[in-house]
Amino acid sequence: MLIDLPKMSSWKNKYEDGALYFICYFNDAKCYKTASIYPENKITHWESILNNNCARLKDETKLWLDEKHKLYFRIKPGNNKTFALESTKSNE
């Protein structure tokens, strides 16, 4: 499934990481944020990966910084037993 809206595109995901959908948010034809939608049983797996590879930001819930790639990662709970793993560029 592919959904194209002026500011967002969504693809049904068939990758091995278990994501259900991959969403790209656009501003001026550039992708500024992505979100992968996962079933809730993958949340512990992703928290472990982020805790081992990124810096968890103090005073922020479920927000990590990957300094090497200059990306923020945020886990947001969703509906229907899912969550989103969002990725945005950090300010350089």
Sequence and secondary structure as in RCSB ss.txt:
>XXXX:A:sequence
MLIDLPKMSSWKNKYEDGALYFICYFNDAKCYKTASIYPENKITHWESILNNNCARLKDETKLWLDEKHKLYFRI
KPGNNKTFALESTKSNE
>XXXX:A:secstr
 EEEETTEEEEE   TT  SEEEEEEETTEEEEEEEEEEGGGHHHHHHHHHHHSEE TT TTEEEETTTTEEEEE
EE SSSEEEEEEEE   
